[in-house]
Amino acid sequence: MEEENGGLAVQSLIETVNEIASISDYRCAVKKQYCNLARRLKLLTPMLEEIRDSKDSIIPQQTRKALVSLKQALDSAKDLLKFGSEGSKIYMVLEREQIMNKYHEVTAKLEQALSGISYESLDISDEVKEQVELVLSQFRRAKGRADDTDVELYEDLLSLYNQTDDSAKDLAVLRRLSEKLQLLGIADLTQESLALHEMVAATGGDPGENIEKMSMLLKKIKDFVQTENPNLDAPAREKNLPPSGSGQAFADGSHKTPVIPDDFRCPISLELMKDPVIVSTGQTYERYCIEKWLEAGHDTCPKTLQKLTSAALTPNYVLRSLIAQWCEANGIEPPKRPSSSGSNKTVSTCSPAERTKTEILLHKLASGSLEDQRSAAGEIRLLAKRNADNRVAIAEAGAIPLLVGLLSTPDSRTQEHAITALLNLSICEENKGSIVSAGAVPGIVHVLKKGSMEARENAAATLFSLSVVDENKVTIGSLGAIPPLVTLLSEGTQRGKKDAATALFNLCIYQGNKGKAVRAGVVPTLMRLLTETGGGMIDEALAILAILASHPEGKAIIGAAEAVPVLVEVIRNGSPRNRENAAAVLVHLCSGDQKHLVEAQEHGVMGPLVDLAQNGTDRGKRKAQQLLERISRFVEQQKHTQAQIEAHIQHPQPPTMANSGDS
């Protein structure tokens, strides 16, 4: 039971790191620090996977305690990074000192937890140990380091808050702020408004002076952006800004957007409402904005913070009519209601007619008529390609099991439609698990083996899409997908080879799939692709080889395939990424094998390695340095051995008395 709990704890750590890896687009005020933190934490994944997959499943008590501390530190880091991605941009500038104190507190916890792990007692590879040591050293170096602060950005915000007039200086400040904070379009401004409302909700309805200050600053920036850009592109027009040529003309010939009455603005987005709806507290909001608020899990009114008695939204027809009259009076095109609310939930985006159409298509899929099945699968394929809302709606209607059933149909066109529809549906994250749970993988493998070339290509692309989820990598590998992917990589069209390569690369990130790929014969195929003139697969081949070389079977097969001359040539003349991967493969081959080291030297690797160590990517530089150090040690050993031999020849030792007596 103790071993099982240890495995579960490590799996929980892996899942947390994966969640961290999915966070992106950090706010400019914290971008550098948060990107570095996320990058370092991603480097822990190989260690955690090796601990989880280790045959020696007993984790020492001290290390178990350290892993518990690491989980707590990772949870804190996840919350910190999530706020850095979704939080208010204005808040992060004004409260940067507080935020950076929290950042240093989290990194200190991570360093302490990692330092408590006894790496020597764990069954992990030397390369992974080196990687973790690198992460630890980076945390230690970052401790107490002074962070660069954009003083001008902070002072501009304070200056804007204290300004009361619309001077030219004030406009220059507003322009700088909108650019630096990347509040340039309606979507950016709405997101910032929602972030501030989240903070108000978190205070329990008492926002405090700081948040009120931030709301006022956002309103000034928003008014400036709309005045400066009355003809924003599509996203802005969706928010009903006047089109080019509209607005009131002044005596000097200029055009100025009229000020929108506050009652016509959504309290969340501060934009002119196009589909106003009333919530249970009597407040009115733009439908899209309040739906986003409710989807985030809130059950309060954003403006009053009163608890909502229901989630019902009632159209405010009177206000919509008043807004339309105001627009006409000011020469602005009246706002048009959106065709969908923008929500990702099927119930709020699909009309009854669309749902009826989907149900009709599903009845055809379930019918015994081959012609009906073919046409329905083709229509679903196109609908699923069109947009995210369709993908959710089709899945929720129950199409996935029916499509999976058609993967084994003898009709090639129906099979192509079914696999392509599943590929399009798998783009939606929620659908990936549903597709695998419906037992799709054996059917996809069947198509990969027996289908038309188009169907095989799309089957490979579907496996790649599904394998983005880590647990699916294990399932796909265990159900026999790797051998037919290797076959497609060898004999497919250019597109087929690319699809197969990306799927294999993703699957082989999981240690247990590397041996399967090697035994399926992927290495000879990759070596052929690597040396084909104009084949266009060098990038993919090297990337996969770099992963497989870390596996004992992979290393042996790559070494036996006479890879060294090819790798040296890539290090000499390849692209930066390919030089890096070629060096990575060579590091593994030369680890504990002097034969490959000698062969690399004979093919003139020293010069290209020196150049890579100076001018390559960061990883390329590290790999080149490792190889140069190994070659240097090997040369010194050779010299020492040669010197001993020569000394022995010149001054042979006379036999000892004991030896003479024995003879």
C-alpha positions as CSV (number, residue, x, y, z in Angstrom):
1,M,0.0,0.0,0.0
2,E,2.9,2.3,0.8
3,E,4.5,1.8,-2.6
4,E,1.1,2.4,-4.3
5,N,0.6,5.6,-2.4
6,G,4.1,6.7,-3.4
7,G,3.3,6.1,-7.1
8,L,0.0,8.0,-6.8
9,A,1.8,10.9,-5.2
10,V,4.4,11.1,-8.0
11,Q,1.6,10.9,-10.6
12,S,-0.1,13.8,-8.8
13,L,3.1,15.8,-9.1
14,I,3.3,15.0,-12.9
15,E,-0.3,16.2,-13.4
16,T,0.4,19.4,-11.6
17,V,3.5,20.1,-13.7
18,N,1.4,19.4,-16.8
19,E,-1.2,21.9,-15.7
20,I,1.6,24.4,-15.2
21,A,2.9,23.7,-18.7
22,S,-0.5,24.5,-20.1
23,I,-0.5,28.0,-18.7
24,S,0.7,30.7,-21.1
25,D,0.5,34.4,-22.1
26,Y,1.8,36.0,-18.9
27,R,1.2,39.6,-18.3
28,C,4.0,42.0,-19.3
29,A,4.8,43.1,-15.8
30,V,5.8,39.5,-14.7
31,K,6.4,37.8,-18.1
32,K,10.1,37.3,-17.8
33,Q,10.1,35.9,-14.2
34,Y,7.0,33.7,-14.7
35,C,8.1,32.3,-18.1
36,N,11.4,31.3,-16.4
37,L,9.6,29.7,-13.5
38,A,7.3,27.7,-15.8
39,R,10.2,26.6,-18.0
40,R,12.2,25.4,-15.0
41,L,9.2,23.4,-13.6
42,K,8.6,21.7,-16.9
43,L,12.1,20.3,-16.7
44,L,11.1,18.3,-13.7
45,T,8.8,16.1,-15.7
46,P,11.5,13.6,-16.9
47,M,12.6,13.0,-13.3
48,L,9.1,12.5,-12.0
49,E,8.3,10.1,-14.9
50,E,11.4,8.1,-14.2
51,I,10.6,7.8,-10.5
52,R,7.0,6.7,-11.4
53,D,8.2,4.1,-13.9
54,S,11.1,2.9,-11.8
55,K,11.3,-0.9,-11.1
56,D,12.5,0.0,-7.6
57,S,9.2,1.4,-6.4
58,I,10.2,1.9,-2.8
59,I,10.8,5.7,-2.2
60,P,12.9,6.5,0.8
61,Q,11.0,8.2,3.7
62,Q,13.0,11.4,3.5
63,T,12.4,11.7,-0.2
64,R,8.6,11.0,0.3
65,K,8.4,13.9,2.7
66,A,10.3,16.1,0.2
67,L,7.9,15.1,-2.5
68,V,4.9,16.1,-0.3
69,S,6.6,19.5,0.2
70,L,7.2,19.7,-3.6
71,K,3.5,19.1,-4.3
72,Q,2.5,21.9,-1.9
73,A,5.1,24.2,-3.6
74,L,4.0,23.3,-7.1
75,D,0.3,24.0,-6.1
76,S,1.4,27.4,-4.9
77,A,3.4,28.0,-8.2
78,K,0.4,26.9,-10.3
79,D,-1.9,29.4,-8.5
80,L,0.8,32.2,-8.9
81,L,1.3,31.4,-12.6
82,K,-2.4,31.2,-13.3
83,F,-3.0,34.6,-11.8
84,G,0.0,35.9,-13.9
85,S,-1.8,34.7,-17.0
86,E,-5.3,35.7,-16.2
87,G,-5.1,38.5,-13.6
88,S,-5.4,42.2,-14.1
89,K,-2.6,43.8,-16.0
90,I,-3.1,47.1,-14.2
91,Y,-3.0,45.4,-10.8
92,M,0.3,43.7,-11.6
93,V,2.0,47.0,-12.3
94,L,0.6,48.9,-9.3
95,E,1.2,46.0,-6.9
96,R,4.3,44.6,-8.5
97,E,6.3,44.6,-5.2
98,Q,3.7,42.5,-3.5
99,I,3.5,40.1,-6.4
100,M,7.3,39.7,-6.7
101,N,7.5,39.0,-2.9
102,K,5.0,36.2,-3.5
103,Y,7.1,35.0,-6.5
104,H,10.3,34.8,-4.4
105,E,8.4,33.1,-1.6
106,V,7.2,30.4,-4.0
107,T,10.6,29.8,-5.6
108,A,12.2,29.5,-2.2
109,K,9.7,26.8,-1.3
110,L,10.4,25.0,-4.5
111,E,14.2,25.1,-4.0
112,Q,13.8,23.8,-0.4
113,A,11.6,20.9,-1.5
114,L,14.0,19.9,-4.4
115,S,17.0,20.2,-2.1
116,G,15.4,17.7,0.3
117,I,15.2,14.9,-2.3
118,S,17.9,12.2,-2.1
119,Y,18.6,11.8,-5.8
120,E,21.4,9.2,-5.3
121,S,18.8,6.8,-3.7
122,L,16.4,7.1,-6.7
123,D,16.6,5.0,-9.8
124,I,16.9,7.9,-12.3
125,S,19.4,8.4,-15.1
126,D,22.5,10.6,-14.9
127,E,21.1,13.0,-17.6
128,V,17.9,13.6,-15.6
129,K,20.0,14.2,-12.4
130,E,22.0,16.7,-14.3
131,Q,18.8,18.4,-15.5
132,V,17.4,18.6,-12.0
133,E,20.7,20.0,-10.6
134,L,20.5,22.6,-13.3
135,V,17.0,23.6,-12.2
136,L,18.2,23.8,-8.6
137,S,21.2,25.9,-9.4
138,Q,18.9,28.3,-11.4
139,F,16.6,28.6,-8.4
140,R,19.6,29.4,-6.1
141,R,20.9,32.0,-8.5
142,A,17.5,33.7,-8.8
143,K,17.2,33.9,-5.0
144,G,17.3,37.5,-3.9
145,R,18.1,38.7,-7.4
146,A,16.8,42.3,-8.0
147,D,14.2,42.3,-10.7
148,D,14.0,44.9,-13.5
149,T,11.0,47.2,-12.9
150,D,9.4,49.3,-15.6
151,V,9.4,52.5,-13.6
152,E,7.9,54.5,-16.4
153,L,4.9,52.2,-16.6
154,Y,4.2,52.5,-12.9
155,E,4.7,56.3,-12.9
156,D,2.4,56.7,-16.0
157,L,-0.4,54.9,-14.2
158,L,0.0,57.1,-11.1
159,S,0.2,60.2,-13.3
160,L,-3.0,59.2,-15.2
161,Y,-4.8,58.6,-11.9
162,N,-4.0,62.1,-10.7
163,Q,-4.7,63.9,-14.0
164,T,-8.0,65.6,-14.4
165,D,-7.7,67.3,-17.8
166,D,-7.2,66.0,-21.3
167,S,-3.9,67.6,-22.1
168,A,-1.6,66.4,-24.8
169,K,0.7,65.0,-22.2
170,D,-2.2,63.0,-20.8
171,L,-2.9,61.5,-24.2
172,A,0.8,60.6,-24.7
173,V,0.6,58.7,-21.3
174,L,-2.6,56.9,-22.4
175,R,-1.0,55.9,-25.7
176,R,2.1,54.5,-23.9
177,L,0.0,52.6,-21.3
178,S,-2.3,51.0,-23.9
179,E,0.7,49.8,-25.9
180,K,2.8,48.6,-23.0
181,L,-0.1,46.9,-21.2
182,Q,-1.3,45.5,-24.6
183,L,-4.8,47.0,-24.1
184,L,-5.3,47.8,-27.7
185,G,-8.5,46.1,-28.7
186,I,-11.9,45.4,-27.4
187,A,-11.1,41.8,-26.5
188,D,-8.1,42.9,-24.4
189,L,-10.1,45.6,-22.6
190,T,-13.0,43.2,-21.9
191,Q,-10.6,40.6,-20.4
192,E,-9.0,43.2,-18.2
193,S,-12.5,44.4,-17.0
194,L,-13.4,40.8,-16.2
195,A,-10.2,40.3,-14.3
196,L,-11.0,43.3,-12.1
197,H,-14.5,42.1,-11.5
198,E,-13.0,38.7,-10.4
199,M,-10.9,40.7,-7.8
200,V,-14.1,42.5,-6.6
201,A,-15.8,39.2,-6.2
202,A,-12.9,37.8,-4.2
203,T,-13.1,40.7,-1.7
204,G,-16.7,39.7,-0.9
205,G,-18.2,42.9,-2.2
206,D,-15.8,45.4,-0.6
207,P,-13.4,46.3,-3.4
208,G,-11.3,48.8,-1.5
209,E,-9.7,52.0,-2.8
210,N,-7.0,50.3,-4.9
211,I,-9.5,48.3,-7.1
212,E,-11.7,51.3,-7.5
213,K,-8.6,53.2,-8.7
214,M,-7.8,50.5,-11.2
215,S,-11.4,50.5,-12.5
216,M,-11.1,54.3,-13.1
217,L,-7.8,53.9,-14.8
218,L,-9.2,51.1,-17.1
219,K,-12.2,53.4,-18.0
220,K,-9.8,56.2,-19.1
221,I,-7.7,53.8,-21.2
222,K,-10.8,52.3,-22.7
223,D,-12.2,55.7,-23.7
224,F,-8.9,56.7,-25.2
225,V,-8.6,53.5,-27.3
226,Q,-12.1,53.9,-28.6
227,T,-11.6,57.6,-29.4
228,E,-8.2,56.9,-31.1
229,N,-9.5,53.9,-33.0
230,P,-13.1,54.5,-34.1
231,N,-12.7,51.9,-36.9
232,L,-11.1,49.0,-35.1
233,D,-11.0,45.7,-37.1
234,A,-13.5,42.8,-36.8
235,P,-13.3,42.2,-33.0
236,A,-14.1,45.9,-32.4
237,R,-16.9,46.0,-34.9
238,E,-18.5,43.1,-33.1
239,K,-18.7,45.4,-30.2
240,N,-20.5,48.0,-32.3
241,L,-18.0,50.7,-32.7
242,P,-19.0,52.9,-35.6
243,P,-17.8,51.9,-39.0
244,S,-15.6,54.1,-41.2
245,G,-17.3,57.4,-42.1
246,S,-19.9,57.2,-39.4
247,G,-20.0,59.4,-36.3
248,Q,-20.7,63.1,-36.2
249,A,-18.8,65.5,-38.5
250,F,-17.4,68.7,-37.0
251,A,-16.9,72.1,-38.6
252,D,-13.2,71.4,-39.1
253,G,-14.0,68.2,-41.0
254,S,-12.8,65.8,-38.3
255,H,-14.9,62.9,-37.0
256,K,-15.3,62.1,-33.3
257,T,-17.1,59.1,-31.8
258,P,-19.9,60.3,-29.5
259,V,-19.6,59.5,-25.9
260,I,-21.7,56.4,-25.0
261,P,-24.2,57.1,-22.2
262,D,-23.3,55.0,-19.1
263,D,-26.7,53.4,-19.0
264,F,-26.0,51.9,-22.5
265,R,-22.6,50.4,-21.4
266,C,-22.3,46.9,-20.0
267,P,-21.0,47.2,-16.4
268,I,-18.5,44.4,-17.1
269,S,-17.0,45.4,-20.5
270,L,-18.0,49.1,-20.4
271,E,-19.0,48.6,-24.1
272,L,-22.1,49.6,-25.9
273,M,-24.5,46.7,-25.4
274,K,-25.8,44.9,-28.4
275,D,-27.7,42.1,-26.6
276,P,-28.7,43.4,-23.2
277,V,-30.1,40.9,-20.7
278,I,-31.5,41.3,-17.1
279,V,-30.3,39.1,-14.3
280,S,-32.3,38.2,-11.2
281,T,-31.1,41.3,-9.2
282,G,-32.5,43.6,-11.9
283,Q,-29.1,44.7,-13.3
284,T,-28.5,44.6,-17.1
285,Y,-25.4,43.2,-18.8
286,E,-24.2,42.3,-22.3
287,R,-25.2,38.6,-22.7
288,Y,-21.8,37.4,-23.7
289,C,-20.1,39.1,-20.7
290,I,-22.5,37.8,-18.1
291,E,-22.4,34.3,-19.5
292,K,-18.6,34.3,-19.2
293,W,-19.0,35.5,-15.6
294,L,-21.4,32.7,-14.8
295,E,-19.3,30.1,-16.6
296,A,-16.4,31.1,-14.4
297,G,-18.4,29.7,-11.4
298,H,-19.7,32.9,-9.9
299,D,-23.2,33.0,-8.5
300,T,-23.3,36.7,-7.7
301,C,-24.3,39.9,-9.6
302,P,-21.0,41.5,-10.7
303,K,-22.2,45.1,-10.0
304,T,-24.1,44.6,-6.6
305,L,-22.4,41.4,-5.5
306,Q,-25.9,40.1,-4.4
307,K,-26.4,36.4,-4.7
308,L,-28.3,35.5,-7.9
309,T,-31.5,33.5,-7.2
310,S,-31.3,31.9,-10.7
311,A,-29.1,31.9,-13.7
312,A,-31.9,32.9,-16.0
313,L,-31.2,35.8,-18.4
314,T,-34.1,37.9,-19.6
315,P,-33.7,40.0,-22.8
316,N,-34.0,43.8,-22.1
317,Y,-36.1,44.8,-25.1
318,V,-36.8,48.3,-23.9
319,L,-33.1,49.1,-23.4
320,R,-32.2,47.5,-26.8
321,S,-34.7,49.8,-28.4
322,L,-33.4,52.9,-26.7
323,I,-29.8,52.0,-27.8
324,A,-30.9,51.6,-31.4
325,Q,-32.6,55.0,-31.3
326,W,-29.5,56.7,-29.8
327,C,-27.3,55.0,-32.5
328,E,-29.5,56.3,-35.3
329,A,-29.6,59.8,-33.8
330,N,-25.8,59.9,-33.7
331,G,-25.2,58.4,-37.2
332,I,-24.0,55.1,-35.8
333,E,-25.0,51.8,-37.3
334,P,-27.4,50.2,-34.7
335,P,-25.8,47.2,-32.9
336,K,-26.7,43.8,-34.4
337,R,-27.3,40.8,-32.1
338,P,-24.7,38.1,-32.5
339,S,-25.6,34.9,-34.2
340,S,-24.3,33.0,-31.2
341,S,-23.5,34.1,-27.7
342,G,-19.9,33.2,-28.0
343,S,-20.2,30.6,-25.2
344,N,-18.5,27.2,-25.6
345,K,-21.5,25.5,-24.1
346,T,-23.8,23.8,-26.6
347,V,-27.0,24.8,-24.9
348,S,-26.3,28.5,-25.2
349,T,-25.0,28.6,-28.8
350,C,-27.0,26.1,-30.9
351,S,-30.5,27.0,-32.0
352,P,-33.3,24.4,-31.8
353,A,-33.1,24.1,-35.6
354,E,-29.4,23.3,-35.4
355,R,-29.9,20.7,-32.6
356,T,-32.7,19.1,-34.7
357,K,-30.3,18.9,-37.7
358,T,-27.7,17.2,-35.6
359,E,-30.2,14.7,-34.2
360,I,-31.3,13.9,-37.8
361,L,-27.6,13.3,-38.8
362,L,-27.2,11.0,-35.8
363,H,-30.3,9.0,-36.8
364,K,-28.7,8.5,-40.2
365,L,-25.4,7.4,-38.7
366,A,-27.3,4.8,-36.6
367,S,-29.3,3.5,-39.6
368,G,-28.5,0.5,-41.5
369,S,-28.3,2.4,-44.8
370,L,-24.8,2.7,-46.1
371,E,-25.7,5.7,-48.2
372,D,-27.3,7.5,-45.2
373,Q,-24.2,6.7,-43.0
374,R,-21.8,8.0,-45.7
375,S,-23.7,11.3,-46.2
376,A,-24.2,11.9,-42.5
377,A,-20.6,11.2,-41.6
378,G,-19.5,13.6,-44.4
379,E,-21.8,16.4,-43.1
380,I,-20.6,15.9,-39.5
381,R,-17.0,16.0,-40.7
382,L,-17.7,19.4,-42.2
383,L,-19.7,20.7,-39.2
384,A,-16.9,19.6,-36.8
385,K,-14.3,21.4,-38.9
386,R,-16.3,24.7,-38.9
387,N,-16.0,25.9,-35.3
388,A,-15.6,25.0,-31.6
389,D,-19.3,25.3,-30.8
390,N,-20.2,22.6,-33.3
391,R,-17.5,20.3,-32.0
392,V,-19.0,20.5,-28.5
393,A,-22.6,20.2,-29.7
394,I,-21.9,17.2,-31.9
395,A,-20.1,15.3,-29.1
396,E,-22.8,16.1,-26.6
397,A,-25.4,14.8,-28.9
398,G,-23.7,11.4,-28.8
399,A,-22.0,11.3,-32.2
400,I,-18.6,9.9,-31.0
401,P,-19.6,6.3,-30.4
402,L,-21.5,6.1,-33.7
403,L,-18.5,7.5,-35.6
404,V,-16.2,5.0,-33.8
405,G,-18.5,2.2,-35.0
406,L,-18.0,3.3,-38.6
407,L,-14.2,3.0,-38.5
408,S,-14.5,-0.7,-39.3
409,T,-16.9,-0.2,-42.2
410,P,-15.8,-1.8,-45.5
411,D,-16.9,1.4,-47.4
412,S,-13.7,3.4,-47.8
413,R,-15.5,6.8,-48.3
414,T,-17.6,6.4,-45.1
415,Q,-14.5,5.3,-43.2
416,E,-12.6,8.5,-44.4
417,H,-15.5,10.7,-43.3
418,A,-15.7,9.0,-39.9
419,I,-12.0,9.2,-39.1
420,T,-11.8,12.8,-40.3
421,A,-14.8,13.7,-38.2
422,L,-13.2,12.2,-35.1
423,L,-10.0,14.2,-35.9
424,N,-11.9,17.4,-36.1
425,L,-13.8,16.6,-32.9
426,S,-10.6,15.8,-31.1
427,I,-9.4,19.4,-31.5
428,C,-11.7,20.2,-28.5
429,E,-9.9,19.3,-25.3
430,E,-13.1,17.9,-23.7
431,N,-13.6,15.5,-26.6
432,K,-10.2,13.8,-26.4
433,G,-11.1,11.8,-23.3
434,S,-14.5,11.0,-24.7
435,I,-13.1,9.6,-27.9
436,V,-10.6,7.3,-26.1
437,S,-13.3,6.3,-23.6
438,A,-15.6,5.3,-26.5
439,G,-13.0,2.7,-27.5
440,A,-11.8,4.5,-30.6
441,V,-8.1,3.6,-30.5
442,P,-8.4,0.0,-31.9
443,G,-10.6,1.4,-34.7
444,I,-8.2,4.2,-35.5
445,V,-5.3,1.6,-35.6
446,H,-7.5,-0.5,-37.9
447,V,-7.8,2.5,-40.3
448,L,-4.1,3.2,-40.0
449,K,-3.4,-0.4,-41.2
450,K,-6.2,-1.0,-43.8
451,G,-7.6,2.4,-44.8
452,S,-7.1,4.5,-47.9
453,M,-4.0,6.8,-47.8
454,E,-6.2,9.8,-46.9
455,A,-7.8,7.8,-44.1
456,R,-4.4,6.6,-42.8
457,E,-3.1,10.2,-42.8
458,N,-6.0,11.4,-40.8
459,A,-5.8,8.4,-38.5
460,A,-2.2,9.4,-37.7
461,A,-3.2,13.0,-37.2
462,T,-6.0,11.9,-34.8
463,L,-3.5,9.8,-32.7
464,F,-1.3,12.8,-32.5
465,S,-4.2,15.0,-31.3
466,L,-5.3,12.4,-28.7
467,S,-1.8,11.8,-27.4
468,V,-1.5,15.4,-26.2
469,V,-3.2,14.0,-23.0
470,D,-0.5,12.0,-21.2
471,E,-2.6,9.1,-20.1
472,N,-3.6,8.6,-23.7
473,K,0.0,8.1,-24.7
474,V,0.1,4.9,-22.6
475,T,-3.3,3.7,-24.0
476,I,-2.4,4.4,-27.7
477,G,1.0,2.7,-27.3
478,S,-0.4,-0.4,-25.6
479,L,-3.1,-0.9,-28.3
480,G,-0.7,-1.4,-31.2
481,A,-0.6,2.0,-32.8
482,I,3.1,2.3,-33.1
483,P,4.0,-0.4,-35.8
484,P,1.4,1.0,-38.4
485,L,2.7,4.5,-37.7
486,V,6.2,3.4,-38.5
487,T,4.9,1.8,-41.7
488,L,3.1,5.0,-42.7
489,L,6.3,7.0,-41.9
490,S,8.2,4.7,-44.3
491,E,5.7,4.4,-47.2
492,G,3.2,7.3,-46.9
493,T,2.9,10.4,-48.9
494,Q,4.7,13.5,-47.7
495,R,1.7,14.6,-45.6
496,G,1.3,11.0,-44.3
497,K,5.0,10.9,-43.2
498,K,4.6,14.2,-41.4
499,D,1.5,13.1,-39.6
500,A,3.1,9.8,-38.6
501,A,6.3,11.5,-37.4
502,T,4.4,14.0,-35.2
503,A,2.4,11.2,-33.7
504,L,5.5,9.0,-33.1
505,F,7.3,11.9,-31.5
506,N,4.5,12.7,-29.1
507,L,4.0,9.0,-28.2
508,C,7.7,8.4,-27.6
509,I,7.8,11.2,-25.0
510,Y,6.5,8.4,-22.8
511,Q,9.4,6.1,-21.8
512,G,7.4,2.9,-22.3
513,N,6.7,3.6,-26.0
514,K,10.4,4.1,-26.9
515,G,11.2,0.4,-26.9
516,K,8.0,-0.3,-28.9
517,A,9.0,2.1,-31.6
518,V,12.6,0.7,-31.8
519,R,11.3,-2.8,-32.1
520,A,8.9,-1.7,-34.8
521,G,11.9,-0.8,-36.9
522,V,11.6,3.0,-36.7
523,V,15.4,3.6,-36.6
524,P,16.2,2.3,-40.1
525,T,13.3,4.3,-41.5
526,L,14.5,7.5,-39.7
527,M,18.1,7.0,-41.0
528,R,16.8,6.7,-44.5
529,L,14.7,9.8,-44.2
530,L,17.7,11.6,-42.7
531,T,19.8,10.9,-45.8
532,E,17.2,11.3,-48.5
533,T,18.0,14.1,-50.9
534,G,15.1,16.6,-50.9
535,G,13.1,14.4,-48.6
536,G,12.0,17.2,-46.3
537,M,11.9,15.0,-43.2
538,I,15.3,15.8,-41.6
539,D,13.8,17.9,-38.8
540,E,11.3,15.2,-37.8
541,A,13.8,12.3,-38.1
542,L,16.3,14.0,-35.9
543,A,13.8,15.0,-33.3
544,I,12.6,11.4,-32.9
545,L,16.1,10.0,-32.9
546,A,17.0,12.5,-30.1
547,I,14.2,11.0,-28.0
548,L,15.0,7.3,-28.8
549,A,18.7,7.6,-28.2
550,S,18.1,8.0,-24.4
551,H,16.6,4.4,-24.5
552,P,19.1,1.5,-24.3
553,E,17.6,-0.4,-27.2
554,G,17.4,2.8,-29.2
555,K,21.0,3.7,-28.5
556,A,22.2,0.3,-29.6
557,I,20.2,0.3,-32.9
558,I,21.1,3.8,-33.8
559,G,24.8,3.0,-33.1
560,A,24.6,-0.1,-35.3
561,A,23.0,1.9,-38.2
562,E,26.2,3.8,-38.9
563,A,24.7,7.0,-37.7
564,V,27.8,8.8,-36.6
565,P,29.0,10.2,-40.0
566,V,25.5,11.4,-40.7
567,L,25.2,13.1,-37.3
568,V,28.6,14.8,-37.7
569,E,27.6,16.2,-41.1
570,V,24.3,17.6,-39.6
571,I,26.3,19.2,-36.8
572,R,28.6,20.8,-39.4
573,N,25.9,22.0,-41.9
574,G,22.4,21.6,-40.4
575,S,19.9,24.2,-39.1
576,P,20.3,25.3,-35.5
577,R,17.6,22.9,-34.2
578,N,18.9,20.0,-36.2
579,R,22.5,20.6,-35.0
580,E,21.2,20.6,-31.5
581,N,19.3,17.3,-31.9
582,A,22.2,15.7,-33.8
583,A,24.6,16.6,-30.9
584,A,22.0,15.2,-28.4
585,V,22.0,11.9,-30.2
586,L,25.8,11.8,-30.3
587,V,26.0,12.5,-26.6
588,H,24.0,9.4,-25.9
589,L,25.9,7.2,-28.4
590,C,29.3,8.3,-27.0
591,S,28.2,7.7,-23.4
592,G,30.3,4.7,-22.2
593,D,31.2,3.8,-25.8
594,Q,34.7,4.9,-27.0
595,K,34.2,3.4,-30.4
596,H,31.6,6.1,-31.4
597,L,33.8,8.8,-29.9
598,V,36.8,7.7,-32.0
599,E,34.5,7.5,-35.1
600,A,33.2,11.0,-34.5
601,Q,36.8,12.3,-34.2
602,E,37.8,10.6,-37.4
603,H,35.0,12.3,-39.3
604,G,36.1,15.7,-38.1
605,V,33.6,16.5,-35.4
606,M,35.9,18.8,-33.3
607,G,35.6,21.9,-35.5
608,P,31.8,21.8,-35.8
609,L,31.4,21.1,-32.1
610,V,33.5,24.1,-31.2
611,D,31.3,26.2,-33.4
612,L,28.1,24.8,-32.0
613,A,29.4,25.4,-28.4
614,Q,29.9,29.1,-29.3
615,N,27.0,29.8,-31.7
616,G,24.3,27.1,-31.2
617,T,21.0,27.1,-29.3
618,D,21.3,26.9,-25.5
619,R,20.7,23.2,-25.5
620,G,23.0,22.8,-28.5
621,K,25.8,24.6,-26.6
622,R,25.3,22.3,-23.6
623,K,25.4,19.1,-25.7
624,A,28.5,20.3,-27.7
625,Q,30.3,21.2,-24.4
626,Q,29.5,17.7,-23.1
627,L,30.9,16.1,-26.2
628,L,34.0,18.3,-26.2
629,E,34.7,17.4,-22.5
630,R,34.4,13.7,-23.2
631,I,36.6,13.9,-26.3
632,S,39.2,15.9,-24.2
633,R,39.1,13.2,-21.4
634,F,39.4,10.4,-23.9
635,V,42.4,12.1,-25.6
636,E,44.2,12.6,-22.3
637,Q,43.6,8.9,-21.4
638,Q,45.0,7.9,-24.8
639,K,48.1,10.1,-24.2
640,H,48.6,8.7,-20.7
641,T,48.3,5.1,-21.9
642,Q,50.7,5.8,-24.8
643,A,53.2,7.4,-22.4
644,Q,53.1,4.3,-20.1
645,I,53.6,2.0,-23.1
646,E,56.6,3.9,-24.3
647,A,58.1,4.1,-20.9
648,H,57.8,0.4,-20.5
649,I,59.5,-0.2,-23.9
650,Q,62.4,2.1,-23.1
651,H,62.8,0.9,-19.5
652,P,61.6,-2.7,-19.2
653,Q,61.3,-3.9,-15.6
654,P,63.8,-6.7,-14.7
655,P,62.2,-9.9,-13.2
656,T,62.0,-9.9,-9.4
657,M,63.8,-12.6,-7.4
658,A,60.5,-14.2,-6.5
659,N,59.5,-14.5,-10.1
660,S,62.9,-16.0,-10.9
661,G,62.5,-18.6,-8.2
662,D,59.1,-19.5,-9.5
663,S,60.3,-20.0,-13.0
